Amino acid sequence: MHQPVNSAVRPQWVLIKALLLFAVLNIGFAMAHPSLAALVWRRDSLRFPVILEPAAGPDSPEGGFQRTYITDLDLLFRSHLISTPPADDEYRVVLIGDSSIWGVSLFAHETMAPLINEMNLHTCSGERVVVYNLGYEFGSAPKDMIILSEALKYDPDMAVWFFSLVGFTHRRERLFFVAENRQKLEGGEPEGEDTLSPDDAAGRLSRFWHRTIIGRRRELNRLLRLNLSQWMLSMLGTDVPDLKAPRPRASAAYSSDETDFFGLYPPAPLKAYAGFEVLDTAEEISRQVRMIYINEPIGRGQPTGARYNPYYPRWAYDQYRRRIAEIAAEKQWAYYDLWDYLPPTDFSDTPFHHTPEGEQRLAQKIAEIILDQSCRQP
């Protein structure tokens, strides 16, 4: 008689084989060291993506989304249309700034870059002006310079930088985006393996570990969530699915006698609440790309009262405008002070974000500036 075959599963051997397979995968992944940014699913975004996921929890609004802001520069730029190499006849312009440039309360096609591109502009030498929206959430001058430094890899001919007082305040120097990309702002790059000595075995082992699947699990998690978010948004046909009609509009009736600015009161000096050291970085970048400096429009309430809007008391904002104008004159910037260019009715949910009408009005002005500056000799 045939003896029955013992087919009992041995859990310890299954576990050992699984661990060996996982170890092999980790070693192979570490040796290949793939660029995760190369695995981005969508690379034609008109503006930097935000990871959107359906909001969960009892306090979450029905149909709402929670946002995760990406700090990985490679992921941001690989997801963006700017990652496409420029055409031979392209005059490439990048718009740098905060959420007002990104286009909060606007659909992507309503933002400044596509509006200007629809004008079919050409420089004096016949090049096609192609504008890219590199604005990102949060007003922060250091954050803007980090993004602009990275943008230099994509061969821009001109950079238009929009800024406001809040971006120079000391608290915006500590923004999480800035903290995670500090080396870029300071002109350095992460240390590579070629900087390690042959005897630095511990350092090499640490770097190898951080190349494994386990070591890069946070990056892989972020990449997966970004791709899932982009797929969901492509199905919905918009990158702002929670933008509903009617659009928000700011009130022009605002008035207040409160004079504090982040806990400071007049006659506090400008240096007590703002710093302009980051302008040294802008000066260095201007040697590589033509720079246009824009003090961006702000919403304004009643002409009486101590504040222009809920963010800016008159005394602090006026101090800032005077100082920026002095710096611009000293450094001979191509500088445009557009702080009051838009009427109060052209702002939406904050004194910085624009309505579609306001964005169209500002786009026309910026198009004129781009054409004028592109035709001037460096």
ZIMONOR-V810709 format. One record per pair of residues at least 4 apart in sequence whose C-alpha atoms are under 6 Angstrom apart, sorted by the first residue. I is the first residue (numbers start at 0). GAP is how many residues later the second one is. D is the distance in Angstrom with one decimal. If there is no record, write none. Layout:
# ZIMONOR-V810709
i={I;I}
gap={GAP;GAP}
d={D;D}
This chain:
# ZIMONOR-V810709
i={24;25;25;28;28;29;29;36;36;40;41;42;42;42;42;43;43;44;44;46;47;49;50;50;50;50;51;51;51;52;52;53;54;54;54;54;55;70;73;77;88;89;89;90;90;90;91;91;91;92;92;92;92;92;93;93;93;94;94;94;95;95;95;96;96;96;96;97;97;97;97;97;98;98;98;98;98;99;99;100;101;101;102;105;108;111;112;112;112;116;120;121;121;121;121;122;123;138;139;139;140;140;142;144;145;145;156;157;157;157;158;159;160;160;161;161;161;162;162;163;163;167;167;168;168;169;177;182;182;183;208;209;210;212;216;224;232;232;232;247;247;248;248;249;249;249;251;251;252;252;253;253;254;254;254;255;255;256;256;258;258;259;259;269;270;285;285;291;292;293;293;294;294;294;295;295;296;296;296;296;297;297;297;298;298;299;299;299;300;300;305;305;306;306;306;307;307;307;313;327;327;345;345;345;346;346;346;346;347;347;347;353;353;358;369}
gap={4;186;187;4;183;181;182;37;38;186;37;35;36;37;38;36;37;35;36;86;28;19;16;17;175;178;14;15;177;12;13;11;5;9;10;11;4;106;4;5;38;37;38;36;37;38;38;64;65;38;63;64;65;66;37;38;65;38;39;65;38;39;65;4;38;64;65;37;38;39;40;41;4;5;37;38;39;252;253;34;33;34;8;4;5;251;18;19;20;13;8;4;5;6;7;4;251;28;27;32;26;27;35;4;38;39;132;131;132;133;132;132;132;133;132;133;134;132;133;131;132;106;107;104;105;104;4;5;6;4;6;5;4;4;4;4;4;5;6;100;101;99;100;97;98;99;49;92;48;49;47;48;46;47;50;49;50;48;49;47;54;4;5;4;4;4;5;42;42;41;42;42;43;44;42;43;41;42;43;44;41;53;54;45;52;8;9;44;7;8;7;8;5;6;7;4;5;6;4;4;5;8;9;12;4;6;7;8;5;6;7;4;5;4;4}
d={5.9;5.0;5.5;5.9;5.9;4.6;4.5;5.7;5.1;5.7;5.8;5.9;4.1;5.2;5.9;5.2;4.1;4.6;5.4;5.5;5.8;5.4;5.7;5.0;5.4;5.6;5.8;4.9;5.6;5.4;5.5;4.5;5.9;5.5;4.5;5.1;6.0;5.5;5.9;5.6;5.0;5.6;4.9;5.6;5.6;4.8;5.2;4.9;5.2;4.6;5.8;5.9;4.8;5.7;5.7;4.8;4.9;5.2;5.4;4.9;5.2;4.9;4.7;5.6;4.5;6.0;4.9;5.3;5.0;5.2;5.3;4.8;5.9;5.9;5.4;4.3;5.9;5.8;4.7;4.9;4.4;5.4;5.7;5.9;5.9;5.3;5.1;5.5;5.5;5.9;5.4;5.4;5.3;4.6;5.5;5.3;5.5;4.5;3.8;5.3;4.9;5.8;5.5;5.9;5.9;5.2;5.8;5.6;4.7;6.0;5.0;4.7;5.1;5.9;4.7;5.9;5.5;5.3;5.7;5.8;6.0;5.2;5.7;5.5;4.1;5.5;5.6;5.0;6.0;5.7;5.8;4.1;5.8;5.7;6.0;6.0;5.9;5.7;5.5;5.0;5.3;3.9;5.7;5.4;4.8;5.6;4.6;5.6;5.4;5.7;4.4;5.8;6.0;5.5;5.6;5.3;6.0;5.2;4.6;6.0;5.5;5.2;4.9;5.9;6.0;5.8;5.5;5.2;4.7;6.0;5.0;4.8;5.6;5.9;5.6;5.4;5.3;3.9;5.5;5.9;5.6;5.3;5.3;5.1;4.1;5.0;5.4;5.6;5.9;5.9;5.9;5.9;5.9;3.9;5.0;5.8;5.9;5.8;5.8;5.6;5.0;5.7;5.3;4.4;6.0;5.6;4.3;5.4;5.6;5.3;5.3;5.3;5.7;5.9;5.9}
